[in-house]
């Protein structure tokens, strides 16, 4: 979170129903990611490829993450394409084109539980 601008915007264009498509501000992003380690234990990003764009402050990143799903111990693997803009050394915009079909069932269960409690 230290790399994010206070007013950073994170977008998830392919987010399924019930998940946010846009988060505004570092506090909102931190809140969204707070429980992530309870669901997915990331081990590595074995593939990272950075592509330059016509804008010096924006890059496109292709990456793969591996780890395990905490609830089941099953392996986790996800490919991502991210468009990231940084100004003054801080992330100002982060668009994450992740595959919602790869969402672990444990995260769906937690989301449903939170919605019922909320």
PyMOL commands that set and color helices and strands:
alter all, ss='L'
color gray80, all
select helices_A, chain A and resi 26-33+36-39+100-102+105-117
alter helices_A, ss='H'
color red, helices_A
select strands_A, chain A and resi 4-11+22-24+40-52+58-69+75-87+90-96
alter strands_A, ss='S'
color yellow, strands_A
deselect
rebuild
show_as cartoon
